[in-house]
Amino acid sequence: MKSEITISELANLMNVSVHQIRYFEEKGVLQPAYTDNNQYRMYGIEQVYQLAHILLLRKLGVSVQSIKICMTSYSVDQYRQLLHYSSREADAELLRLKELQQFIKKVLHEQQNFNSESNQYQIKWRDTTYFESWIEMGSHTMLNAKLLAEQAKRVLNLFETDIHYIYDGSSTITLCLETQGPGDFSLPEGNYLSMQCLILEDDELEQMIEQLYDYAAAQSYTIAGPLILIERSYLSLFSSKNELHYELQLLIESATKS
């Protein structure tokens, strides 16, 4: 009775595909014990251990091209270094997944809030917020692809970041990105009159801005700062009608912190 197994039996045993085993053979890291009279590849216990070794090295991130070197010449210390390296890579991947999870939760939370608060006026307390300037453009200039591409300051993960448009009454609009520490300027803490909206056309945004100012006047609010237009870029990406998600904010003096 033969003690060797066929390629399909080896694939079933090791939970891999026949194609994958043949690929390892093509790259010279695994060979059958022999080929029988029917041209079947036959594999013994030694090849089972070799394949287990290969699969473990692949799991550790070793390329197929480097596996042969590892299997034939690596010392215990070199394997220890490889394991330490793989551990660091795993830590980095865990951190990436944790950050991704936090971002997904943020998007879900803001989607829920946006749906419930859209086109409603609210008073929101905002702590002191620091910004770095990103783009300055004329008040009648529309943001376009060319303008974005010409910026020397590149933004990592641009559409995962809130973009703040600061309208201070001058002929220039400043596009800003929030930063953790003191940046180019800051917005003071206080109560902000807020309205969230979905915009499809530019003139709709102008109408929403006028409505916000009209509401503030009707409520006898004293406006104490510039108009802040926040583009929730990551929410806009999920819009089914190509609408942009905006939040308009005005610092006011007449409301008290809740």
NUSE-866156 format. One record per residue: residue in one letter; x, y, z of N, C-alpha, C in turn. Coordinates in steps of 0.1 Angstrom, whole numbers, padded with zeros to 4 digits, always signed. Example, Ala and Ser with C-alpha at 12.3 -4.5 7.8 and 13.67 -1.06 7.14 Angstrom:
2
A+0132-0057+0078+0123-0045+0078+0132-0033+0078
S+0128-0022+0071+0137-0011+0071+0129+0000+0079
//
This chain:
258
M+0009-0012+0000+0000+0000+0000+0009+0012+0000
K+0006+0021-0009+0014+0033-0010+0011+0043+0002
S+0022+0049+0006+0021+0058+0018+0020+0072+0013
E+0021+0074-0001+0021+0088-0006+0006+0091-0010
I+0004+0104-0013-0010+0108-0016-0009+0117-0029
T-0020+0118-0036-0021+0126-0049-0021+0141-0045
I-0020+0149-0056-0020+0163-0054-0034+0168-0049
S-0045+0162-0054-0058+0166-0049-0060+0162-0034
E-0054+0150-0030-0055+0146-0016-0047+0156-0007
L-0035+0160-0012-0027+0170-0005-0034+0183-0004
A-0040+0187-0014-0048+0200-0014-0059+0199-0004
N-0066+0188-0003-0077+0187+0007-0071+0186+0021
L-0060+0179+0023-0054+0178+0036-0050+0192+0041
M-0044+0200+0033-0038+0213+0037-0048+0225+0035
N-0060+0222+0030-0070+0232+0028-0065+0243+0018
V-0059+0239+0007-0054+0248-0003-0060+0243-0017
S-0058+0250-0027-0062+0246-0040-0051+0238-0047
V-0055+0230-0057-0045+0223-0065-0037+0233-0073
H-0044+0243-0078-0037+0254-0085-0025+0260-0077
Q-0028+0262-0064-0018+0268-0055-0006+0259-0054
I-0008+0246-0052+0003+0237-0051+0011+0237-0064
R+0004+0237-0075+0012+0237-0088+0020+0250-0090
Y+0014+0261-0085+0021+0273-0085+0034+0273-0077
F+0033+0266-0065+0046+0265-0057+0056+0256-0064
E+0051+0246-0071+0060+0238-0079+0067+0245-0090
E+0059+0254-0097+0064+0262-0108+0075+0271-0103
K+0074+0276-0091+0084+0285-0085+0095+0278-0079
G+0095+0265-0079+0106+0257-0074+0107+0256-0059
V+0096+0258-0051+0097+0257-0037+0091+0244-0032
L+0084+0237-0040+0078+0224-0036+0078+0214-0048
Q+0083+0202-0046+0083+0192-0057+0077+0179-0051
P+0070+0172-0060+0064+0159-0055+0075+0149-0052
A+0072+0139-0044+0082+0129-0040+0085+0121-0053
Y+0076+0119-0062+0078+0113-0075+0065+0114-0083
T+0067+0110-0096+0055+0110-0105+0053+0095-0109
D+0041+0089-0107+0040+0075-0109+0038+0072-0124
N+0035+0060-0127+0034+0055-0141+0022+0062-0148
N+0012+0066-0141+0000+0073-0147+0002+0088-0147
Q+0015+0093-0145+0018+0107-0145+0011+0115-0133
Y+0007+0108-0123+0002+0114-0111+0013+0119-0102
R+0012+0131-0098+0022+0136-0088+0019+0130-0074
M+0029+0124-0068+0027+0118-0055+0035+0125-0044
Y+0029+0126-0033+0035+0134-0022+0036+0126-0009
G+0047+0126-0002+0049+0119+0010+0048+0129+0022
I+0051+0123+0034+0050+0131+0046+0060+0143+0046
E+0072+0141+0039+0081+0152+0038+0075+0164+0031
Q+0068+0161+0020+0062+0172+0012+0051+0179+0020
V+0044+0171+0028+0033+0176+0037+0039+0187+0046
Y+0051+0183+0052+0057+0193+0061+0063+0205+0053
Q+0068+0202+0042+0073+0213+0033+0062+0223+0030
L+0051+0218+0026+0039+0226+0022+0035+0234+0035
A+0034+0228+0046+0031+0235+0058+0040+0246+0061
H+0053+0244+0059+0063+0254+0061+0061+0266+0051
I+0058+0263+0039+0056+0273+0028+0044+0281+0032
L+0033+0275+0036+0021+0282+0039+0023+0291+0052
L+0031+0287+0061+0033+0295+0073+0042+0307+0069
L+0052+0305+0060+0060+0316+0056+0051+0326+0048
R+0042+0321+0040+0033+0330+0033+0025+0338+0042
K+0020+0332+0053+0012+0339+0063+0020+0350+0070
L+0033+0347+0071+0042+0357+0078+0046+0368+0068
G+0041+0367+0056+0044+0378+0046+0056+0376+0038
V+0062+0364+0038+0074+0361+0029+0069+0359+0015
S+0075+0365+0006+0072+0363-0008+0076+0349-0013
V+0069+0344-0023+0072+0331-0028+0086+0331-0034
Q+0091+0342-0039+0104+0342-0044+0115+0341-0033
S+0111+0345-0021+0121+0344-0010+0120+0331-0002
I+0109+0324-0004+0107+0312+0005+0118+0302+0003
K+0122+0299-0009+0133+0289-0011+0145+0292-0003
I+0149+0305-0002+0160+0309+0006+0158+0307+0020
C+0146+0310+0025+0143+0308+0039+0144+0293+0043
M+0138+0285+0034+0137+0271+0038+0151+0264+0037
T+0160+0269+0029+0173+0263+0028+0185+0269+0036
S+0183+0282+0039+0195+0288+0046+0192+0296+0058
Y+0180+0298+0062+0177+0306+0074+0181+0300+0087
S+0187+0308+0095+0191+0303+0109+0180+0305+0118
V+0181+0300+0131+0171+0303+0141+0170+0318+0144
D+0181+0325+0144+0181+0339+0147+0173+0347+0135
Q+0176+0342+0123+0169+0349+0112+0154+0346+0112
Y+0150+0334+0116+0136+0332+0118+0130+0340+0129
R+0137+0342+0140+0133+0350+0151+0131+0365+0146
Q+0140+0370+0138+0139+0383+0133+0126+0384+0124
L+0124+0374+0116+0113+0374+0107+0100+0374+0115
L+0099+0367+0126+0087+0367+0134+0085+0380+0141
H+0096+0387+0145+0095+0400+0151+0090+0410+0141
Y+0095+0409+0129+0090+0418+0118+0075+0416+0115
S+0071+0403+0114+0057+0400+0112+0048+0405+0123
S+0053+0404+0135+0046+0409+0147+0043+0424+0146
R+0054+0431+0142+0052+0446+0140+0042+0449+0129
E+0043+0441+0118+0034+0443+0107+0020+0440+0111
A+0018+0430+0120+0004+0427+0125-0001+0438+0134
D+0008+0444+0142+0004+0455+0151+0000+0467+0142
A+0007+0470+0131+0004+0481+0122-0010+0478+0116
E-0012+0466+0112-0025+0463+0105-0037+0464+0115
L-0034+0460+0128-0045+0461+0138-0048+0476+0140
L-0038+0484+0141-0040+0498+0142-0048+0504+0131
R-0044+0500+0118-0052+0504+0106-0066+0500+0107
L-0069+0488+0111-0083+0483+0112-0090+0490+0123
K-0083+0493+0134-0090+0501+0145-0094+0515+0140
E-0085+0521+0133-0088+0535+0128-0099+0534+0117
L-0099+0523+0109-0110+0521+0100-0123+0519+0107
Q-0123+0511+0117-0135+0509+0125-0141+0522+0131
Q-0132+0530+0137-0136+0543+0142-0142+0552+0132
F-0135+0552+0120-0141+0561+0109-0154+0556+0104
I-0156+0543+0103-0169+0537+0099-0180+0541+0109
K-0177+0540+0122-0186+0544+0133-0189+0559+0132
K-0179+0567+0129-0181+0582+0127-0191+0585+0116
V-0189+0578+0104-0197+0580+0093-0212+0576+0096
L-0213+0565+0102-0227+0560+0106-0234+0569+0115
H-0226+0574+0125-0232+0583+0135-0236+0597+0128
E-0227+0602+0120-0230+0615+0113-0241+0613+0103
Q-0242+0602+0096-0253+0599+0087-0266+0599+0094
Q-0267+0593+0106-0279+0592+0114-0283+0606+0119
N-0273+0614+0124-0276+0627+0128-0280+0637+0117
F-0273+0635+0105-0277+0643+0094-0291+0641+0090
N-0295+0629+0089-0309+0626+0085-0319+0631+0094
S-0316+0632+0107-0326+0636+0117-0326+0652+0118
E-0314+0658+0114-0313+0672+0117-0313+0681+0104
S-0315+0674+0092-0314+0681+0079-0325+0692+0079
N-0320+0704+0075-0329+0716+0073-0335+0720+0086
Q-0330+0717+0097-0335+0721+0110-0324+0730+0116
Y-0329+0741+0123-0320+0750+0130-0317+0745+0144
Q-0305+0745+0148-0301+0741+0161-0290+0750+0167
I-0290+0750+0180-0279+0757+0187-0269+0746+0192
K-0257+0747+0187-0247+0737+0191-0235+0744+0198
W-0231+0738+0209-0218+0743+0216-0206+0737+0208
R-0197+0746+0206-0185+0742+0199-0173+0747+0207
D-0164+0737+0210-0151+0741+0217-0142+0749+0207
T-0132+0755+0213-0122+0762+0205-0116+0752+0195
T-0116+0756+0182-0112+0747+0171-0101+0754+0164
Y-0090+0746+0161-0078+0752+0154-0078+0747+0140
F-0073+0755+0131-0073+0752+0117-0060+0756+0110
E-0057+0749+0100-0046+0753+0091-0052+0756+0077
S-0047+0767+0072-0052+0772+0059-0048+0762+0048
W-0057+0759+0038-0054+0750+0028-0055+0757+0014
I-0066+0763+0011-0068+0770-0002-0074+0783+0001
E-0070+0794-0006-0076+0807-0006-0081+0809-0020
M-0094+0814-0022-0099+0816-0035-0109+0827-0034
G-0112+0834-0045-0122+0844-0046-0136+0840-0042
S-0143+0849-0036-0156+0846-0031-0166+0841-0042
H-0163+0844-0054-0172+0839-0065-0165+0828-0073
T-0154+0823-0068-0147+0812-0075-0153+0798-0070
M-0155+0789-0079-0160+0776-0075-0149+0766-0074
L-0149+0758-0064-0139+0748-0063-0140+0738-0074
N-0128+0735-0081-0128+0726-0092-0116+0717-0092
A-0116+0707-0100-0105+0698-0100-0091+0704-0103
K-0091+0714-0112-0078+0721-0115-0073+0728-0103
L-0081+0735-0095-0077+0742-0083-0072+0732-0073
L-0078+0721-0071-0073+0711-0062-0060+0705-0066
A-0058+0703-0079-0045+0697-0083-0034+0706-0082
E-0036+0719-0083-0026+0729-0083-0021+0732-0069
Q-0027+0727-0058-0023+0730-0045-0010+0723-0041
A+0000+0730-0036+0012+0724-0032+0010+0716-0020
K+0001+0719-0011-0001+0712+0001-0011+0701-0002
R-0006+0689-0002-0015+0677-0005-0022+0673+0008
V-0034+0668+0007-0042+0664+0019-0043+0649+0019
L-0038+0642+0029-0039+0628+0030-0054+0624+0032
N-0059+0615+0024-0073+0610+0026-0083+0622+0025
L-0082+0630+0014-0089+0642+0013-0104+0641+0016
F-0110+0631+0010-0125+0630+0012-0129+0622+0024
E-0120+0620+0033-0123+0615+0046-0122+0626+0057
T-0121+0638+0052-0118+0650+0061-0129+0660+0058
D-0134+0666+0069-0143+0678+0068-0135+0690+0062
I-0141+0696+0052-0135+0708+0047-0143+0720+0052
H-0136+0730+0058-0143+0742+0063-0140+0753+0054
Y-0151+0760+0050-0151+0772+0042-0154+0783+0052
I-0145+0793+0053-0146+0804+0062-0149+0817+0054
Y-0162+0822+0055-0166+0834+0049-0165+0845+0059
D-0155+0854+0058-0154+0865+0067-0158+0879+0062
G-0165+0879+0051-0170+0891+0046-0161+0898+0036
S-0149+0893+0034-0139+0898+0025-0142+0892+0011
S-0133+0896+0002-0135+0890-0012-0128+0877-0013
T-0123+0871-0002-0116+0859-0002-0122+0848+0007
I-0124+0836+0002-0128+0825+0010-0116+0816+0013
T-0115+0813+0026-0104+0804+0030-0109+0790+0033
L-0104+0780+0026-0107+0766+0028-0097+0761+0039
C-0102+0755+0049-0093+0751+0060-0096+0736+0064
L-0086+0731+0071-0087+0717+0076-0084+0718+0091
E-0092+0711+0099-0091+0711+0113-0078+0704+0117
T-0071+0710+0127-0059+0704+0132-0059+0703+0147
Q-0051+0695+0153-0051+0692+0168-0046+0704+0176
G-0035+0710+0172-0029+0720+0180-0031+0734+0173
P-0025+0744+0179-0026+0757+0173-0021+0757+0158
G-0030+0762+0149-0026+0763+0135-0025+0777+0130
D-0030+0779+0118-0030+0793+0113-0039+0802+0119
F-0051+0797+0124-0060+0805+0132-0070+0796+0139
S-0079+0802+0147-0088+0793+0154-0102+0800+0154
L-0112+0792+0157-0125+0797+0159-0128+0795+0174
P-0134+0806+0180-0136+0805+0195-0147+0796+0199
E-0146+0792+0212-0157+0783+0217-0169+0792+0218
G-0181+0785+0219-0193+0792+0220-0205+0785+0214
N-0216+0792+0214-0228+0786+0208-0229+0790+0193
Y-0232+0780+0185-0232+0783+0171-0246+0779+0165
L-0252+0788+0158-0265+0785+0151-0261+0776+0140
S-0268+0764+0139-0263+0754+0129-0275+0749+0121
M-0273+0747+0108-0283+0741+0099-0275+0731+0090
Q-0281+0719+0088-0275+0709+0079-0284+0708+0067
C-0278+0706+0055-0286+0705+0043-0279+0697+0032
L-0287+0693+0023-0282+0686+0011-0283+0695-0001
I-0272+0696-0009-0272+0706-0019-0269+0699-0033
L-0277+0702-0043-0274+0696-0056-0268+0707-0066
E-0274+0719-0065-0269+0730-0073-0264+0741-0064
D-0255+0749-0070-0248+0760-0063-0258+0770-0057
D-0268+0774-0066-0277+0784-0061-0285+0780-0049
E-0287+0766-0047-0294+0761-0036-0286+0765-0023
L-0273+0764-0024-0264+0767-0012-0266+0782-0008
E-0266+0791-0018-0268+0805-0016-0281+0808-0009
Q-0292+0800-0013-0305+0802-0007-0304+0797+0008
M-0297+0786+0010-0296+0781+0024-0289+0791+0033
I-0279+0797+0028-0271+0807+0035-0280+0819+0039
E-0288+0824+0029-0297+0835+0031-0308+0831+0042
Q-0313+0819+0041-0323+0814+0051-0317+0814+0065
L-0304+0810+0066-0298+0810+0079-0296+0824+0085
Y-0292+0833+0077-0291+0847+0082-0305+0853+0085
D-0315+0850+0077-0328+0854+0080-0334+0849+0093
Y-0331+0836+0095-0335+0830+0108-0329+0836+0120
A-0316+0839+0119-0308+0845+0129-0314+0859+0133
A-0317+0866+0122-0323+0880+0124-0337+0879+0131
A-0345+0869+0126-0358+0867+0132-0358+0864+0147
Q-0347+0857+0151-0346+0852+0165-0338+0863+0173
S-0334+0874+0166-0327+0885+0173-0313+0880+0178
Y-0307+0870+0171-0294+0866+0175-0283+0876+0170
T-0274+0879+0178-0263+0887+0174-0251+0878+0169
I-0248+0880+0156-0238+0872+0150-0224+0877+0154
A-0216+0868+0159-0203+0873+0165-0191+0867+0157
G-0193+0861+0145-0182+0856+0138-0185+0853+0124
P-0176+0848+0116-0178+0845+0102-0187+0834+0100
L-0193+0833+0087-0200+0821+0084-0191+0810+0081
I-0194+0798+0087-0186+0786+0085-0194+0776+0078
L-0189+0772+0066-0196+0762+0058-0187+0750+0059
I-0193+0739+0064-0186+0726+0066-0191+0716+0055
E-0182+0712+0047-0185+0701+0037-0182+0688+0043
R-0192+0680+0046-0189+0666+0051-0186+0657+0039
S-0174+0658+0034-0170+0651+0022-0173+0636+0022
Y-0170+0629+0033-0172+0615+0033-0187+0611+0033
L-0196+0620+0038-0210+0617+0037-0215+0620+0022
S-0209+0630+0016-0213+0633+0002-0210+0621-0007
L-0199+0613-0004-0195+0602-0013-0206+0591-0013
F-0214+0591-0002-0224+0580-0001-0238+0585-0006
S-0239+0597-0011-0252+0603-0015-0256+0596-0028
S-0269+0592-0028-0274+0585-0040-0277+0594-0052
K-0278+0607-0049-0283+0617-0059-0272+0627-0062
N-0259+0624-0059-0248+0633-0061-0249+0646-0054
E-0257+0646-0043-0258+0658-0035-0246+0659-0025
L-0243+0671-0022-0233+0674-0012-0239+0677+0001
H-0232+0672+0012-0237+0674+0025-0229+0686+0031
Y-0237+0696+0036-0231+0707+0042-0237+0710+0055
E-0229+0716+0064-0235+0722+0076-0230+0737+0077
L-0240+0745+0079-0237+0760+0080-0237+0763+0095
Q-0228+0772+0099-0227+0775+0113-0224+0790+0114
L-0230+0797+0125-0227+0811+0128-0226+0812+0143
L-0215+0818+0147-0213+0820+0162-0223+0832+0166
I-0230+0829+0177-0240+0839+0181-0237+0842+0196
E-0242+0854+0200-0240+0859+0214-0251+0857+0223
S-0263+0856+0217-0275+0857+0226-0280+0844+0232
A-0274+0833+0227-0278+0820+0233-0269+0816+0244
T-0273+0808+0254-0265+0803+0265-0262+0789+0262
K-0251+0785+0268-0247+0771+0266-0257+0762+0273
S-0261+0751+0267-0271+0742+0272-0264+0731+0280
//
